[in-house]
Amino acid sequence: MRKLAMIFLGAIFIATSFTSCREQKKEEMTEQEEIIQEMQDEGADIKVKEDEDGDTKIKMETDDKEVKIKTDADGDSKIKIDENN
């Protein structure tokens, strides 16, 4: 009986640890990652281009929204959001 109780308590501890890690990961998303996730959830067409210079351009479109994210080789990002009303 004591062994069963220890296994149960260990399982609860492990489950709690995994749940708290998952919540932290969600909070640590950058603005850029949040926008990409939001557009994926909306079913956007996503195009990614990478230049020879190390620049990355991401273009995402839905029927009512267009988002462009440009990241240069230094890691600086520019985000442009157009709402098509």
C-alpha positions as semicolon CSV with decimal commas, in nm:
position;residue;x (nm);y (nm);z (nm)
1;M;0,000;0,000;0,000
2;R;0,279;0,240;0,087
3;K;0,455;0,164;-0,245
4;L;0,134;0,237;-0,433
5;A;0,098;0,572;-0,255
6;M;0,458;0,667;-0,342
7;I;0,401;0,580;-0,709
8;F;0,084;0,790;-0,711
9;L;0,256;1,090;-0,554
10;G;0,548;1,057;-0,798
11;A;0,307;1,052;-1,094
12;I;0,133;1,367;-0,969
13;F;0,468;1,543;-0,924
14;I;0,582;1,454;-1,278
15;A;0,247;1,557;-1,431
16;T;0,264;1,893;-1,253
17;S;0,620;1,949;-1,374
18;F;0,527;1,888;-1,738
19;T;0,224;2,116;-1,714
20;S;0,424;2,406;-1,568
21;C;0,695;2,370;-1,835
22;R;0,436;2,385;-2,110
23;E;0,289;2,708;-1,969
24;Q;0,632;2,873;-1,948
25;K;0,711;2,787;-2,308
26;K;0,392;2,955;-2,427
27;E;0,477;3,273;-2,235
28;E;0,828;3,289;-2,384
29;M;0,707;3,326;-2,743
30;T;0,826;3,640;-2,917
31;E;0,588;3,876;-3,094
32;Q;0,706;3,735;-3,427
33;E;0,634;3,376;-3,318
34;E;0,291;3,475;-3,186
35;I;0,197;3,637;-3,518
36;I;0,316;3,335;-3,717
37;Q;0,118;3,098;-3,491
38;E;-0,192;3,317;-3,518
39;M;-0,172;3,328;-3,897
40;Q;-0,118;2,950;-3,916
41;D;-0,428;2,901;-3,702
42;E;-0,625;3,122;-3,945
43;G;-0,510;2,907;-4,238
44;A;-0,289;3,168;-4,405
45;D;-0,079;3,109;-4,718
46;I;0,280;3,133;-4,595
47;K;0,582;3,203;-4,816
48;V;0,939;3,213;-4,683
49;K;1,235;3,356;-4,877
50;E;1,597;3,353;-4,768
51;D;1,852;3,576;-4,941
52;E;2,222;3,509;-4,991
53;D;2,295;3,784;-4,737
54;G;2,119;3,592;-4,460
55;D;1,802;3,801;-4,475
56;T;1,472;3,618;-4,425
57;K;1,134;3,738;-4,552
58;I;0,809;3,576;-4,443
59;K;0,484;3,669;-4,617
60;M;0,151;3,542;-4,483
61;E;-0,190;3,614;-4,634
62;T;-0,551;3,543;-4,547
63;D;-0,863;3,690;-4,706
64;D;-0,868;3,982;-4,463
65;K;-0,509;4,017;-4,339
66;E;-0,156;4,035;-4,480
67;V;0,157;4,012;-4,266
68;K;0,518;4,061;-4,375
69;I;0,812;3,987;-4,147
70;K;1,166;4,079;-4,252
71;T;1,464;3,964;-4,048
72;D;1,816;4,071;-4,145
73;A;2,141;3,884;-4,085
74;D;2,195;4,072;-3,756
75;G;1,864;3,939;-3,619
76;D;1,674;4,269;-3,643
77;S;1,309;4,220;-3,739
78;K;1,047;4,442;-3,902
79;I;0,682;4,344;-3,891
80;K;0,419;4,495;-4,122
81;I;0,051;4,411;-4,080
82;D;-0,213;4,518;-4,333
83;E;-0,582;4,472;-4,255
84;N;-0,792;4,439;-4,572
85;N;-1,131;4,579;-4,475
